[in-house]
Amino acid sequence: MQTKSHTNPTLIMIGLLLGGFVGMFSETALNIALPQLEQQLNVNTGTIQWLVTGYLLMVGIVLPLSSMLTKHFTTRQLIIFALIDFMVGAIISALAGSFLVLLIGRMIQGIATGLILPLIFIVLLAVYPPQKRGAAMGLVGLVIMFAPAVGPTLAGLILGLLSWHWIFWLFVPLLAIALIITIIFMQNVAEVTKPKVDALSIVLSSFGFGGLVVGASLAGDRGWGNPLVLGALIIGLVALYFYGYRQLHLETPILNLRAFSFRNFSIGTVLVMIDFGIIMSSMYLLPMYWQKGLVVPVALTGVLMLPGGVINAVVSATSGRLFDNYGAKYLTRIGFGLSFIGALMLIFTTTHSGYWYVVLAHVIIMIGAPLAMSPAQTYGLNALRGPVAADGSTILNTLQQILGALATAIATSLLGIGQSASNATGATAFVHGVHYGFWFTLALAVLGSCLSFMVDGKPAKSVDPLVEKQSAATAH
């Protein structure tokens, strides 16, 4: 994918970034409302969890297909469709009076998020030259990191003043603004080649990625040994094995997995996955700790989560520019190191911890995670050249979302195990369970810290002759 000259790349990106913000915000905003929805819609915990699972399922199915779709439809067509689709899903959810209607609205929104997320990176790589991509990735960081971090805050405030319906009504004006900006400024950045579509690959992709997302999401409530969970995970893994084998042997694959032949891309992708796991697990556990461990009202919980969200926004916006000046080597190490400190602090919380202490631990994580995220993303994506760049963006986003679902499920499971292992009851038992979940967040920070020492400042180099051949052909 070659970078072309664009008069104002930021205007081209702004509508897409707004759409992406709403998509990522939607991933965590509903978590804080689930207990209220469970009561109002008269369903049990396992059923209400499908509002999250159904959303992630559609994201997991659509994301791997986005690279193929960019070869059959223009960038402009895909983004406009995704924004309209999200608006329709948000309106259906806002008007919903039953669980089924709300679930349908959520799944429609998931389709849009699955389209928008990879398109952000595809457009960014096309409109910004390499020397400016770090700063541009800082803007993307506001979407990927700030939106899920601030989701519980805004949702908590909405629930304190209004009803859960207004969480979805909030999406509509933001999406309308994004749609108008996109219609006015968006340009087509990818060539429409309309290659032959391999139907079997689409089926394998849907069962593979969808199976993993469903299995991981259900595991948090049903347990990893549940037959439905095991069945979904096994189907997902088997389908992914055959999907990967097929992509490596097709002349025109749905997703070019040879992007992993670039060392820097592989390292960057793994670091992004781990970083997103830190964010999703901590953002899932923290609101519940505030409400059930410290007995803080839902509206105040949103306020107490706000400092971390604001800090996240500031660091996300600046970390990309820091990458342009200093590279990813030290930023990723410092970022994961700070995430380790924050997670460790949360492990030492009690039912009587000071509000300031918990907020400080949250802020430290919200400095560390975004400080590593944008540099890791740019480090990985800058390694790719030619048509494989679009595939790399899709791979990165797909794996990031799958690990986000896995991290949330593992944190939920550990929370339950910790509560069961506690000799206490009530808030004390809950805090004991939360500590089990935060140990997982800590383990991710340790793993990220270790892998960050593999990041270097050397130019990206492919080890796959076929990828080199494809890139060279594109350049000519």
C-alpha positions as CSV (number, residue, x, y, z in Angstrom):
1,M,0.0,0.0,0.0
2,Q,1.7,3.2,-1.2
3,T,1.2,6.5,0.6
4,K,-0.3,9.1,-1.6
5,S,-0.3,12.9,-1.1
6,H,-3.4,14.1,0.7
7,T,-4.1,17.8,1.4
8,N,-5.4,17.1,4.9
9,P,-5.1,13.6,6.2
10,T,-6.6,14.5,9.6
11,L,-9.9,15.5,8.0
12,I,-10.0,12.3,6.1
13,M,-9.5,10.3,9.3
14,I,-11.7,12.3,11.7
15,G,-15.0,10.7,10.8
16,L,-13.5,7.2,10.9
17,L,-12.0,8.0,14.3
18,L,-15.3,9.1,15.7
19,G,-16.9,5.9,14.5
20,G,-14.1,3.9,16.0
21,F,-14.4,5.7,19.3
22,V,-18.1,4.8,19.5
23,G,-17.3,1.2,18.7
24,M,-14.6,0.8,21.3
25,F,-16.7,2.8,23.9
26,S,-19.5,0.4,23.3
27,E,-17.3,-2.5,24.3
28,T,-17.0,-1.5,27.9
29,A,-19.8,1.1,28.5
30,L,-22.5,-1.6,28.8
31,N,-20.5,-3.6,31.5
32,I,-21.5,-1.2,34.2
33,A,-25.2,-1.4,33.2
34,L,-25.5,-5.2,33.1
35,P,-26.8,-5.6,36.7
36,Q,-29.5,-3.0,36.0
37,L,-30.4,-4.6,32.6
38,E,-30.6,-8.0,34.3
39,Q,-33.3,-6.8,36.6
40,Q,-35.2,-4.6,34.2
41,L,-35.3,-7.2,31.4
42,N,-36.0,-10.0,33.9
43,V,-33.2,-12.4,32.7
44,N,-30.4,-14.2,34.5
45,T,-26.7,-13.4,34.5
46,G,-25.9,-16.0,31.9
47,T,-28.4,-14.6,29.5
48,I,-27.5,-10.9,30.0
49,Q,-23.9,-11.8,29.2
50,W,-25.0,-12.4,25.6
51,L,-25.2,-8.6,25.2
52,V,-21.5,-8.6,25.4
53,T,-20.9,-12.0,23.8
54,G,-23.2,-11.3,20.8
55,Y,-21.5,-8.0,20.2
56,L,-18.0,-9.5,20.3
57,L,-19.1,-12.5,18.2
58,M,-20.1,-10.2,15.3
59,V,-16.8,-8.2,15.7
60,G,-14.9,-11.5,15.6
61,I,-16.6,-12.7,12.5
62,V,-16.5,-9.5,10.5
63,L,-13.0,-8.3,11.4
64,P,-11.1,-11.1,9.6
65,L,-13.1,-10.4,6.4
66,S,-12.4,-6.7,6.3
67,S,-9.3,-7.0,4.3
68,M,-11.2,-8.9,1.6
69,L,-14.0,-6.4,1.6
70,T,-11.6,-3.5,0.9
71,K,-10.7,-5.3,-2.3
72,H,-14.4,-5.5,-3.4
73,F,-15.7,-2.1,-2.2
74,T,-14.2,1.3,-2.0
75,T,-13.0,2.6,1.4
76,R,-15.7,5.3,1.2
77,Q,-18.5,2.8,0.6
78,L,-17.4,0.6,3.5
79,I,-17.1,3.4,6.0
80,I,-20.4,5.0,5.1
81,F,-22.1,1.6,5.4
82,A,-20.5,0.9,8.7
83,L,-21.5,4.3,10.2
84,I,-25.1,3.9,9.0
85,D,-25.2,0.3,10.3
86,F,-24.0,1.4,13.7
87,M,-26.7,4.2,13.9
88,V,-29.4,1.6,13.0
89,G,-28.1,-0.8,15.7
90,A,-27.9,2.0,18.3
91,I,-31.4,3.2,17.6
92,I,-32.8,-0.3,17.8
93,S,-31.0,-0.8,21.2
94,A,-32.2,2.6,22.5
95,L,-35.8,1.7,21.7
96,A,-35.6,-1.9,22.9
97,G,-38.1,-3.1,25.4
98,S,-37.0,-6.7,25.5
99,F,-33.8,-8.6,25.7
100,L,-34.1,-10.1,22.2
101,V,-34.5,-6.7,20.5
102,L,-31.6,-5.3,22.5
103,L,-29.4,-8.2,21.5
104,I,-30.2,-7.7,17.8
105,G,-29.3,-4.1,18.1
106,R,-26.0,-5.0,19.8
107,M,-25.1,-7.5,17.1
108,I,-25.8,-5.0,14.4
109,Q,-23.4,-2.6,16.1
110,G,-20.8,-5.4,16.3
111,I,-20.8,-5.6,12.5
112,A,-20.0,-1.9,12.2
113,T,-17.2,-2.1,14.8
114,G,-15.7,-5.1,13.0
115,L,-15.5,-3.0,9.8
116,I,-14.4,0.3,11.2
117,L,-11.5,-0.8,13.4
118,P,-9.2,-2.2,10.6
119,L,-10.2,0.5,8.2
120,I,-8.7,3.1,10.7
121,F,-5.3,1.6,10.2
122,I,-5.7,0.9,6.5
123,V,-6.6,4.6,5.8
124,L,-3.9,5.8,8.2
125,L,-1.1,3.8,6.4
126,A,-2.4,5.2,3.1
127,V,-2.6,8.9,3.9
128,Y,0.3,9.5,6.3
129,P,4.0,9.1,5.3
130,P,6.1,6.8,7.6
131,Q,7.8,9.7,9.4
132,K,4.4,11.1,10.6
133,R,2.6,7.8,11.4
134,G,3.6,7.9,15.1
135,A,1.8,11.1,15.8
136,A,-1.2,9.9,13.7
137,M,-1.2,6.7,15.7
138,G,-1.5,8.8,18.9
139,L,-4.9,10.0,17.6
140,V,-5.8,6.3,17.0
141,G,-4.8,5.7,20.6
142,L,-7.6,7.9,21.7
143,V,-9.9,5.5,20.0
144,I,-8.4,2.1,21.0
145,M,-7.4,3.0,24.5
146,F,-9.4,6.1,25.7
147,A,-12.8,4.9,24.6
148,P,-12.9,1.6,26.6
149,A,-11.2,3.4,29.5
150,V,-13.8,6.2,29.7
151,G,-16.8,3.9,28.9
152,P,-17.6,3.0,32.5
153,T,-17.3,6.7,33.6
154,L,-19.8,8.1,31.1
155,A,-22.1,5.1,31.4
156,G,-22.0,5.5,35.2
157,L,-23.0,9.1,34.9
158,I,-25.8,8.4,32.5
159,L,-27.2,5.6,34.7
160,G,-27.0,7.9,37.7
161,L,-29.1,10.6,35.9
162,L,-31.1,8.8,33.3
163,S,-31.8,5.2,32.1
164,W,-29.6,2.7,30.2
165,H,-31.5,3.6,27.0
166,W,-29.5,6.9,26.9
167,I,-26.2,5.1,26.6
168,F,-27.3,4.1,23.1
169,W,-29.0,7.5,22.3
170,L,-25.6,9.1,23.1
171,F,-24.1,7.1,20.2
172,V,-26.5,8.5,17.6
173,P,-25.4,12.2,17.3
174,L,-21.7,11.2,17.4
175,L,-22.3,8.7,14.6
176,A,-24.3,11.3,12.6
177,I,-21.4,13.8,12.9
178,A,-19.0,11.1,11.8
179,L,-21.2,10.2,8.8
180,I,-21.4,13.8,7.6
181,I,-17.6,14.3,7.9
182,T,-17.0,11.1,6.1
183,I,-19.3,11.9,3.2
184,I,-17.6,15.3,2.8
185,F,-13.9,14.4,3.2
186,M,-13.4,10.7,2.9
187,Q,-11.3,9.6,-0.1
188,N,-10.8,6.1,-1.5
189,V,-7.3,4.9,-0.5
190,A,-7.3,1.2,-1.6
191,E,-7.6,-0.2,-5.1
192,V,-10.7,-2.3,-5.8
193,T,-9.4,-5.4,-7.5
194,K,-12.3,-7.8,-6.8
195,P,-10.3,-11.0,-6.5
196,K,-12.0,-14.4,-6.5
197,V,-13.7,-15.1,-3.1
198,D,-13.0,-18.4,-1.5
199,A,-16.3,-19.3,0.2
200,L,-14.7,-22.1,2.3
201,S,-12.3,-19.6,3.8
202,I,-15.1,-17.4,4.9
203,V,-16.9,-20.3,6.6
204,L,-13.7,-21.4,8.4
205,S,-13.0,-17.9,9.4
206,S,-16.5,-17.4,10.9
207,F,-16.4,-20.6,12.8
208,G,-12.8,-20.2,13.9
209,F,-12.8,-16.6,15.2
210,G,-16.5,-16.8,16.2
211,G,-16.0,-20.0,18.1
212,L,-13.1,-18.6,20.1
213,V,-15.0,-15.4,21.0
214,V,-18.1,-17.2,22.0
215,G,-16.2,-19.9,24.0
216,A,-14.1,-17.3,25.9
217,S,-17.1,-15.0,26.6
218,L,-19.3,-17.9,27.9
219,A,-16.4,-19.3,30.0
220,G,-16.5,-16.3,32.3
221,D,-20.0,-17.2,33.4
222,R,-20.2,-21.0,32.9
223,G,-16.7,-22.1,33.6
224,W,-14.0,-23.4,31.2
225,G,-15.1,-27.0,31.8
226,N,-18.6,-26.4,30.6
227,P,-19.5,-28.6,27.5
228,L,-20.8,-25.6,25.5
229,V,-17.6,-23.6,26.2
230,L,-15.3,-26.5,25.4
231,G,-17.3,-27.3,22.2
232,A,-17.1,-23.7,21.0
233,L,-13.3,-23.5,21.8
234,I,-12.5,-26.8,20.1
235,I,-14.6,-25.9,17.0
236,G,-12.8,-22.5,16.9
237,L,-9.3,-23.9,17.2
238,V,-9.9,-26.7,14.6
239,A,-11.5,-24.3,12.1
240,L,-8.7,-21.8,12.6
241,Y,-6.1,-24.5,11.9
242,F,-7.6,-25.4,8.6
243,Y,-8.3,-21.6,7.9
244,G,-4.6,-20.8,8.4
245,Y,-3.4,-23.8,6.3
246,R,-5.8,-22.8,3.5
247,Q,-4.7,-19.1,3.5
248,L,-1.0,-20.1,3.2
249,H,-1.8,-22.3,0.1
250,L,-4.3,-20.1,-1.8
251,E,-3.1,-17.9,-4.6
252,T,-5.4,-15.1,-3.5
253,P,-6.0,-15.7,0.3
254,I,-8.8,-14.0,2.2
255,L,-6.1,-12.9,4.7
256,N,-2.4,-13.0,3.9
257,L,-0.9,-14.6,7.0
258,R,2.6,-14.2,5.5
259,A,2.6,-10.8,7.2
260,F,3.9,-12.7,10.2
261,S,7.1,-13.3,8.2
262,F,8.0,-9.7,9.2
263,R,9.7,-10.0,12.6
264,N,8.8,-6.5,13.8
265,F,5.1,-7.0,12.8
266,S,4.9,-10.2,14.8
267,I,6.5,-8.6,17.9
268,G,4.3,-5.5,17.6
269,T,1.1,-7.5,17.2
270,V,1.8,-9.7,20.3
271,L,2.6,-6.6,22.4
272,V,-0.6,-4.9,21.3
273,M,-2.6,-8.0,22.2
274,I,-1.0,-8.2,25.7
275,D,-1.5,-4.5,26.2
276,F,-5.2,-4.7,25.2
277,G,-5.6,-7.6,27.6
278,I,-4.3,-5.4,30.4
279,I,-6.8,-2.7,29.6
280,M,-9.8,-5.0,29.2
281,S,-9.2,-7.1,32.3
282,S,-8.5,-4.1,34.5
283,M,-11.4,-2.2,33.1
284,Y,-13.7,-5.1,33.7
285,L,-12.6,-5.7,37.3
286,L,-12.2,-2.1,38.5
287,P,-15.9,-0.9,38.3
288,M,-17.1,-4.0,40.1
289,Y,-14.4,-3.5,42.8
290,W,-15.6,0.0,43.4
291,Q,-19.3,-1.0,43.6
292,K,-19.1,-4.4,45.4
293,G,-15.8,-4.2,47.2
294,L,-15.9,-0.6,48.4
295,V,-19.7,-0.2,48.2
296,V,-19.5,2.9,46.0
297,P,-22.7,4.0,44.2
298,V,-22.8,3.6,40.4
299,A,-22.7,7.3,39.6
300,L,-19.7,7.9,41.9
301,T,-18.0,4.9,40.4
302,G,-18.1,6.7,37.0
303,V,-16.6,9.8,38.6
304,L,-13.8,7.9,40.3
305,M,-12.9,6.2,37.0
306,L,-12.6,9.5,35.3
307,P,-9.1,10.6,36.3
308,G,-7.7,7.4,34.7
309,G,-9.7,8.0,31.6
310,V,-8.5,11.6,31.2
311,I,-4.8,10.5,31.8
312,N,-5.3,7.8,29.2
313,A,-6.4,10.3,26.7
314,V,-3.4,12.6,27.3
315,V,-0.9,9.8,27.1
316,S,-2.5,8.2,24.1
317,A,-2.4,11.5,22.2
318,T,1.3,12.1,23.0
319,S,2.8,8.5,22.9
320,G,2.6,8.4,19.1
321,R,4.6,11.6,18.8
322,L,7.1,10.2,21.3
323,F,7.5,7.2,19.0
324,D,8.4,9.6,16.1
325,N,11.2,11.0,18.2
326,Y,12.4,8.0,20.2
327,G,11.1,4.8,18.6
328,A,9.3,2.0,20.4
329,K,12.2,0.4,22.2
330,Y,12.1,2.3,25.5
331,L,8.5,3.5,25.4
332,T,7.2,-0.1,25.4
333,R,9.5,-1.1,28.3
334,I,8.5,1.9,30.4
335,G,4.8,1.4,29.5
336,F,4.6,-2.2,30.6
337,G,6.8,-1.5,33.6
338,L,4.2,1.1,34.8
339,S,1.3,-1.3,34.1
340,F,3.1,-3.8,36.3
341,I,3.3,-1.3,39.2
342,G,-0.4,-0.3,38.8
343,A,-1.6,-3.9,38.8
344,L,0.6,-4.8,41.8
345,M,-1.0,-1.9,43.7
346,L,-4.5,-3.2,43.0
347,I,-3.6,-6.6,44.3
348,F,-3.0,-5.0,47.7
349,T,-6.4,-3.3,47.9
350,T,-8.9,-4.2,50.7
351,T,-12.5,-3.4,51.6
352,H,-11.2,-0.3,53.4
353,S,-8.6,1.0,50.8
354,G,-8.6,4.8,50.4
355,Y,-10.2,6.1,47.2
356,W,-7.0,8.0,46.4
357,Y,-5.0,4.8,46.5
358,V,-7.3,3.0,44.0
359,V,-7.5,6.0,41.7
360,L,-3.7,6.3,41.8
361,A,-3.3,2.6,40.8
362,H,-5.8,3.1,38.0
363,V,-3.9,6.2,36.8
364,I,-0.6,4.5,36.7
365,I,-2.0,1.7,34.6
366,M,-3.6,4.3,32.3
367,I,-0.2,5.9,31.8
368,G,1.6,2.7,31.2
369,A,-0.8,0.9,28.8
370,P,-1.3,3.7,26.2
371,L,2.4,4.6,26.5
372,A,3.2,1.1,25.1
373,M,0.2,0.7,22.8
374,S,0.7,3.3,20.0
375,P,4.5,2.7,19.7
376,A,3.8,-1.1,19.5
377,Q,1.2,-0.6,16.8
378,T,3.3,1.7,14.7
379,Y,6.4,-0.5,15.2
380,G,4.5,-3.5,13.9
381,L,2.6,-1.8,11.0
382,N,5.6,0.1,9.7
383,A,7.2,-3.2,9.0
384,L,4.7,-4.0,6.3
385,R,4.9,-2.9,2.7
386,G,2.7,-3.5,-0.4
387,P,-0.7,-5.2,-0.3
388,V,0.2,-7.1,2.8
389,A,-0.2,-3.8,4.8
390,A,-4.1,-4.1,4.7
391,D,-3.9,-7.7,5.8
392,G,-1.6,-6.7,8.7
393,S,-4.0,-4.2,10.0
394,T,-6.8,-6.8,9.9
395,I,-4.7,-9.4,11.7
396,L,-3.6,-6.9,14.4
397,N,-7.2,-5.8,15.1
398,T,-8.7,-9.3,15.0
399,L,-6.2,-10.8,17.4
400,Q,-6.5,-7.8,19.7
401,Q,-10.3,-8.2,19.9
402,I,-10.0,-12.0,20.5
403,L,-7.5,-11.5,23.3
404,G,-9.7,-8.8,24.8
405,A,-12.5,-11.3,24.9
406,L,-10.2,-14.0,26.4
407,A,-8.8,-11.5,29.0
408,T,-12.3,-10.5,30.2
409,A,-13.3,-14.2,30.4
410,I,-10.2,-15.3,32.3
411,A,-10.6,-12.3,34.7
412,T,-14.2,-13.3,35.3
413,S,-13.3,-16.9,35.9
414,L,-10.5,-16.0,38.4
415,L,-12.9,-13.6,40.1
416,G,-15.3,-16.5,40.7
417,I,-12.5,-18.9,41.8
418,G,-11.2,-16.3,44.2
419,Q,-14.6,-15.7,45.8
420,S,-15.1,-19.5,46.2
421,A,-11.7,-19.9,47.8
422,S,-12.3,-17.2,50.4
423,N,-13.4,-18.1,53.9
424,A,-15.2,-14.7,54.2
425,T,-18.4,-13.5,52.8
426,G,-19.9,-10.4,51.2
427,A,-17.5,-7.6,50.2
428,T,-14.4,-9.3,51.7
429,A,-15.0,-12.4,49.6
430,F,-15.5,-10.3,46.5
431,V,-12.3,-8.4,47.0
432,H,-10.5,-11.7,47.5
433,G,-11.8,-12.7,44.1
434,V,-10.9,-9.4,42.5
435,H,-7.3,-10.0,43.6
436,Y,-7.2,-13.3,41.7
437,G,-8.3,-11.3,38.6
438,F,-5.7,-8.6,39.1
439,W,-3.0,-11.3,39.4
440,F,-3.8,-12.1,35.8
441,T,-3.5,-8.4,34.8
442,L,-0.1,-8.4,36.6
443,A,1.0,-11.6,34.7
444,L,0.2,-9.9,31.4
445,A,2.3,-6.9,32.4
446,V,5.2,-9.1,33.3
447,L,4.9,-10.9,29.9
448,G,4.7,-7.6,28.1
449,S,7.7,-6.3,29.9
450,C,9.8,-9.4,29.0
451,L,8.8,-9.3,25.3
452,S,9.4,-5.5,25.0
453,F,13.1,-6.3,25.2
454,M,12.8,-7.9,21.8
455,V,11.8,-4.5,20.3
456,D,14.8,-2.8,18.5
457,G,15.3,0.2,16.4
458,K,16.4,-1.7,13.3
459,P,14.6,-1.5,10.0
460,A,11.9,-4.1,9.4
461,K,13.0,-7.1,7.4
462,S,10.9,-9.8,5.9
463,V,12.1,-13.4,6.0
464,D,9.6,-14.6,3.4
465,P,10.7,-14.4,-0.2
466,L,7.1,-14.4,-1.5
467,V,6.2,-11.4,0.6
468,E,9.3,-9.6,-0.7
469,K,8.3,-10.5,-4.2
470,Q,4.8,-9.1,-3.7
471,S,6.0,-5.9,-2.2
472,A,8.5,-5.3,-4.9
473,A,5.9,-5.9,-7.6
474,T,3.6,-3.4,-5.9
475,A,6.4,-0.8,-5.7
476,H,6.9,-1.0,-9.4
